[in-house]
Amino acid sequence: MTTPQNPGDGETPQDPSDPQNPYGTPPPPPPPYGEQPPPSAAPSTPPPYGEQPPPPAVPPAAPAYGQPAAPSYGQPAAPSYGQPGQPAYGVPGYPSPMPGPAQPGKGMAITALILSFICCLDVVGIILAIVVLVRSRDGQNRGKGLAIAALVIGVITLVATIAGSVALVNYAKDFKDVDSLKAGDCFTAKGLTDDSESGVTQIRSVGCSDKHDGEVLATSNLSSDQAASYGQASPVEICTPSVSAAGSADLLADPEKVLIALTQDASPSSGDKLVCVIANADGSKLTSKLG
């Protein structure tokens, strides 16, 4: 008869699957260095006796090209890029920027520039230029450069106009008629020594040290006899009494000088003013005072 061995005496190894094994199933040994471990099989529970195992899960078929994928139950449907009603991928739907205010016109500045070149209207151009500069303080381009040019040109034109007017007045005030001449005046005149001229015109007073055409030796009023013979009698005959009374009779004897009698009217009357003028006989200019 055989004697059973004691399971706890350490001589017989205990079965790891034995329910009484307190240590459980030991882990499998690690794979050799450099090899991947085999995939562990998922534990499966066999179906009850007489039932067929369920078929494996079939993944959903991919949607046709251009068709949206059907959403899974419980999951929100992803938006379909490129479909109507949705913004294109990567292009944000920002609104178009609003156009800014229209730039103000430069018509006033151009008008000011044009008027600044015109005499007597340069003042209007200066005023318009100042208005444009005041309005340009808001930072908008209203033709500030044109306005500055119009202002400068307008001021220059205005100054030139004033200076020209003053010079013209001063020049015009020196023109005289025969009745305004007096003894000792030196003057220039057109037709004084030119017999081809019908009369003496453009009489202008100048200094006796300047070049001049004639010098007044004496003035008087015509008597009735002198008025009646005026035009037939010689100037020497008519002017001798007045020139002698003025103390310049010696000039009448100079052959290089000529005596000229002037009246305001070509056919004077008694009492009209007589002006006795001396000039060079050859028509050259006098350069000094004679009487």
C-alpha positions as a printed NumPy array, in Angstrom:
array([[  0.   ,   0.   ,   0.   ],
       [  1.346,   3.387,  -0.98 ],
       [  1.52 ,   6.252,   1.448],
       [  0.149,   9.575,   0.042],
       [  2.495,  12.439,  -0.008],
       [  1.923,  15.552,   2.048],
       [  1.1  ,  18.465,  -0.215],
       [  2.734,  20.889,   2.138],
       [  6.033,  19.155,   2.51 ],
       [  7.52 ,  21.099,  -0.495],
       [  8.409,  18.047,  -2.536],
       [  5.519,  18.026,  -5.006],
       [  4.828,  21.353,  -6.905],
       [  1.293,  22.645,  -6.552],
       [ -0.837,  23.239,  -9.691],
       [ -1.139,  27.001, -10.335],
       [ -4.777,  26.542, -11.478],
       [ -5.603,  24.845,  -8.243],
       [ -8.245,  26.911,  -6.49 ],
       [ -6.372,  26.423,  -3.329],
       [ -3.256,  28.151,  -4.756],
       [ -3.057,  31.363,  -2.772],
       [ -0.707,  33.097,  -5.241],
       [ -2.933,  33.001,  -8.326],
       [ -1.757,  32.582, -11.886],
       [  1.777,  33.869, -12.37 ],
       [  2.371,  36.389, -15.223],
       [  3.867,  35.122, -18.462],
       [  7.599,  35.596, -18.914],
       [  8.703,  38.773, -20.773],
       [  9.56 ,  38.451, -24.483],
       [ 13.176,  38.349, -25.586],
       [ 14.938,  41.708, -26.024],
       [ 13.975,  43.438, -29.303],
       [ 10.685,  41.511, -29.915],
       [  7.184,  42.908, -29.563],
       [  4.878,  41.119, -27.157],
       [  1.996,  39.234, -28.831],
       [ -1.386,  40.93 , -28.601],
       [ -3.42 ,  39.659, -25.791],
       [ -6.632,  38.063, -26.819],
       [ -9.673,  39.733, -25.528],
       [-11.518,  37.476, -23.138],
       [-14.682,  36.238, -24.619],
       [-17.577,  34.622, -22.935],
       [-19.024,  31.742, -24.893],
       [-22.7  ,  32.113, -25.744],
       [-25.184,  29.904, -23.988],
       [-25.734,  26.486, -25.38 ],
       [-27.836,  26.511, -28.543],
       [-27.404,  30.24 , -29.428],
       [-25.395,  31.618, -32.316],
       [-22.657,  34.105, -31.495],
       [-23.438,  37.689, -32.591],
       [-21.895,  38.793, -35.883],
       [-18.88 ,  41.075, -35.653],
       [-19.53 ,  44.814, -35.673],
       [-19.482,  46.22 , -39.191],
       [-18.151,  49.791, -39.465],
       [-20.48 ,  52.244, -41.207],
       [-19.91 ,  52.674, -44.898],
       [-18.098,  55.825, -45.987],
       [-20.451,  58.411, -47.542],
       [-20.361,  59.016, -51.271],
       [-18.154,  61.847, -52.522],
       [-19.821,  65.174, -51.948],
       [-22.539,  63.77 , -49.6  ],
       [-22.591,  64.668, -45.9  ],
       [-21.966,  61.829, -43.484],
       [-24.936,  60.674, -41.45 ],
       [-24.574,  61.72 , -37.824],
       [-24.264,  59.051, -35.177],
       [-27.036,  58.806, -32.633],
       [-26.29 ,  61.038, -29.733],
       [-23.522,  62.898, -31.555],
       [-23.932,  66.397, -33.112],
       [-23.619,  66.521, -36.866],
       [-20.388,  68.125, -37.999],
       [-20.866,  71.052, -40.386],
       [-20.201,  70.299, -44.002],
       [-17.608,  72.715, -45.378],
       [-18.39 ,  74.258, -48.736],
       [-22.175,  73.759, -48.425],
       [-24.597,  76.614, -49.071],
       [-25.417,  78.7  , -46.061],
       [-22.058,  78.086, -44.403],
       [-18.936,  80.307, -44.747],
       [-16.047,  78.766, -46.668],
       [-13.389,  77.124, -44.544],
       [-10.662,  79.586, -43.59 ],
       [-12.573,  82.658, -44.877],
       [-14.192,  84.613, -42.041],
       [-17.48 ,  86.243, -42.802],
       [-16.442,  89.826, -41.909],
       [-18.723,  92.615, -43.178],
       [-17.432,  94.895, -45.917],
       [-15.884,  98.147, -44.6  ],
       [-18.074, 101.2  , -44.858],
       [-16.798, 103.805, -47.333],
       [-15.299, 106.877, -45.701],
       [-16.659, 110.372, -46.174],
       [-15.984, 111.965, -49.523],
       [-13.035, 114.335, -49.611],
       [-14.108, 117.98 , -49.849],
       [-13.668, 119.647, -53.181],
       [-10.864, 122.036, -54.034],
       [-12.988, 124.337, -56.163],
       [-12.715, 127.29 , -53.797],
       [ -8.91 , 126.975, -53.62 ],
       [ -8.655, 126.803, -57.422],
       [-10.948, 129.828, -57.776],
       [ -8.823, 131.762, -55.269],
       [ -5.673, 130.914, -57.213],
       [ -7.181, 132.128, -60.496],
       [ -8.513, 135.358, -59.019],
       [ -5.175, 136.127, -57.363],
       [ -3.659, 136.77 , -60.809],
       [ -6.384, 139.233, -61.859],
       [ -5.992, 142.887, -60.993],
       [ -8.842, 144.307, -58.886],
       [-10.044, 140.741, -58.143],
       [ -6.958, 139.731, -56.185],
       [ -8.674, 140.878, -52.976],
       [-11.452, 138.338, -53.577],
       [ -8.813, 135.66 , -54.172],
       [ -7.101, 136.533, -50.88 ],
       [-10.404, 136.281, -48.988],
       [-11.231, 132.889, -50.531],
       [ -7.728, 131.613, -49.749],
       [ -8.119, 132.614, -46.089],
       [-11.494, 130.827, -45.931],
       [ -9.923, 127.639, -47.333],
       [ -7.08 , 127.782, -44.797],
       [ -9.527, 128.221, -41.919],
       [-11.625, 125.269, -43.087],
       [ -8.514, 123.099, -43.481],
       [ -7.993, 123.102, -39.72 ],
       [-10.207, 119.991, -39.494],
       [ -7.419, 117.941, -41.095],
       [ -9.161, 117.305, -44.411],
       [ -7.519, 118.095, -47.717],
       [ -9.377, 121.153, -48.961],
       [ -6.602, 122.462, -51.228],
       [ -4.409, 123.998, -48.549],
       [ -1.39 , 124.19 , -50.859],
       [ -3.382, 125.963, -53.569],
       [ -4.785, 128.356, -50.972],
       [ -1.307, 129.265, -49.709],
       [ -0.13 , 129.896, -53.284],
       [ -3.23 , 132.002, -53.975],
       [ -2.644, 134.012, -50.791],
       [  0.991, 134.76 , -51.65 ],
       [  0.271, 135.623, -55.292],
       [ -2.769, 137.684, -54.32 ],
       [ -0.769, 139.763, -51.85 ],
       [  1.974, 140.341, -54.421],
       [ -0.582, 141.323, -57.065],
       [ -2.349, 143.643, -54.63 ],
       [  0.89 , 145.378, -53.619],
       [  1.901, 145.745, -57.268],
       [ -1.525, 147.153, -58.13 ],
       [ -1.344, 149.715, -55.333],
       [  2.201, 150.726, -56.238],
       [  1.274, 151.043, -59.909],
       [ -1.78 , 153.109, -59.093],
       [  0.228, 155.497, -56.92 ],
       [  2.862, 155.88 , -59.633],
       [  0.201, 156.49 , -62.254],
       [ -1.482, 159.139, -60.114],
       [  1.826, 160.851, -59.492],
       [  2.603, 160.756, -63.188],
       [ -0.828, 161.978, -64.191],
       [ -0.873, 164.849, -61.723],
       [  2.146, 166.362, -63.501],
       [  0.15 , 166.797, -66.705],
       [ -1.195, 170.281, -67.117],
       [ -3.058, 172.404, -69.538],
       [ -1.891, 175.762, -70.834],
       [ -3.933, 177.737, -68.34 ],
       [ -2.217, 175.954, -65.393],
       [  1.31 , 176.957, -66.478],
       [  3.055, 179.837, -64.715],
       [  6.292, 181.743, -65.116],
       [  9.381, 179.663, -64.297],
       [  7.787, 176.273, -65.055],
       [  9.801, 173.808, -67.106],
       [  7.844, 171.161, -68.975],
       [  7.822, 168.57 , -71.696],
       [  5.197, 168.628, -74.403],
       [  4.369, 166.96 , -77.645],
       [  4.378, 169.249, -80.672],
       [  6.011, 172.229, -78.964],
       [  8.753, 172.652, -81.587],
       [  7.344, 170.31 , -84.23 ],
       [  5.519, 172.228, -86.937],
       [  3.943, 169.021, -88.245],
       [  1.811, 168.732, -85.104],
       [ -1.514, 170.507, -85.078],
       [ -1.157, 171.6  , -81.447],
       [  0.731, 171.244, -78.208],
       [ -0.408, 168.293, -76.124],
       [  0.753, 166.126, -73.232],
       [  2.164, 169.045, -71.233],
       [  3.921, 167.658, -68.16 ],
       [  5.827, 169.62 , -65.543],
       [  9.386, 168.506, -64.784],
       [ 12.351, 169.894, -62.936],
       [ 14.345, 172.514, -64.818],
       [ 17.522, 170.497, -64.176],
       [ 15.949, 167.576, -66.03 ],
       [ 15.657, 167.421, -69.771],
       [ 12.681, 169.477, -70.89 ],
       [ 11.24 , 170.976, -74.036],
       [ 10.481, 174.498, -72.907],
       [ 10.445, 177.017, -70.084],
       [  7.758, 179.581, -69.314],
       [  9.248, 183.096, -69.355],
       [  6.068, 185.091, -68.705],
       [  2.245, 184.919, -68.667],
       [ -0.41 , 187.586, -69.304],
       [ -3.998, 188.067, -70.421],
       [ -4.745, 188.862, -74.044],
       [ -6.075, 192.239, -74.917],
       [ -8.765, 192.598, -77.518],
       [ -6.214, 193.654, -80.13 ],
       [ -3.931, 190.749, -79.287],
       [ -6.828, 188.297, -79.423],
       [ -7.925, 189.69 , -82.795],
       [ -4.434, 189.432, -84.314],
       [ -3.588, 186.101, -82.719],
       [ -2.526, 183.699, -85.447],
       [ -1.373, 186.449, -87.807],
       [  1.028, 188.303, -85.52 ],
       [  4.333, 186.686, -84.575],
       [  4.839, 185.314, -81.045],
       [  7.675, 187.79 , -80.505],
       [  5.331, 190.695, -81.241],
       [  2.692, 189.362, -78.869],
       [  5.025, 188.18 , -76.066],
       [  7.67 , 190.966, -76.015],
       [  5.777, 193.221, -73.578],
       [  5.263, 190.371, -71.067],
       [  8.804, 188.953, -71.412],
       [ 10.357, 192.378, -71.011],
       [  8.289, 192.985, -67.913],
       [  9.593, 189.655, -66.503],
       [ 13.217, 190.727, -67.098],
       [ 14.082, 188.113, -69.721],
       [ 14.212, 190.301, -72.86 ],
       [ 17.857, 189.375, -73.472],
       [ 16.815, 185.811, -74.324],
       [ 14.832, 187.1  , -77.293],
       [ 18.071, 188.091, -79.043],
       [ 19.583, 184.569, -78.849],
       [ 19.441, 183.063, -82.371],
       [ 19.546, 179.515, -80.976],
       [ 16.342, 180.103, -79.041],
       [ 12.776, 180.474, -80.241],
       [  9.847, 182.167, -78.547],
       [  6.458, 180.405, -78.621],
       [  3.085, 181.882, -77.682],
       [  0.518, 179.42 , -76.23 ],
       [ -3.169, 179.76 , -75.448],
       [ -5.715, 177.218, -74.279],
       [ -7.863, 177.663, -77.366],
       [ -6.692, 177.896, -80.951],
       [ -8.899, 180.975, -81.413],
       [ -8.578, 182.833, -78.116],
       [-10.766, 185.645, -76.945],
       [ -9.962, 188.818, -75.115],
       [ -8.926, 188.069, -71.547],
       [ -7.69 , 184.513, -72.24 ],
       [ -4.361, 183.543, -70.737],
       [ -1.224, 183.975, -72.842],
       [  1.844, 181.836, -72.021],
       [  5.196, 182.862, -73.503],
       [  7.628, 179.897, -73.745],
       [ 11.268, 179.757, -74.835],
       [ 12.826, 176.621, -76.38 ],
       [ 15.78 , 175.557, -78.481],
       [ 15.328, 176.432, -82.153],
       [ 16.576, 173.015, -83.311],
       [ 14.077, 171.17 , -81.097],
       [ 16.697, 169.739, -78.752],
       [ 16.097, 169.41 , -75.02 ],
       [ 16.936, 172.107, -72.523],
       [ 18.922, 171.015, -69.469],
       [ 18.93 , 174.089, -67.232],
       [ 16.847, 177.044, -66.242],
       [ 17.115, 180.042, -68.6  ],
       [ 14.945, 182.817, -67.206]])
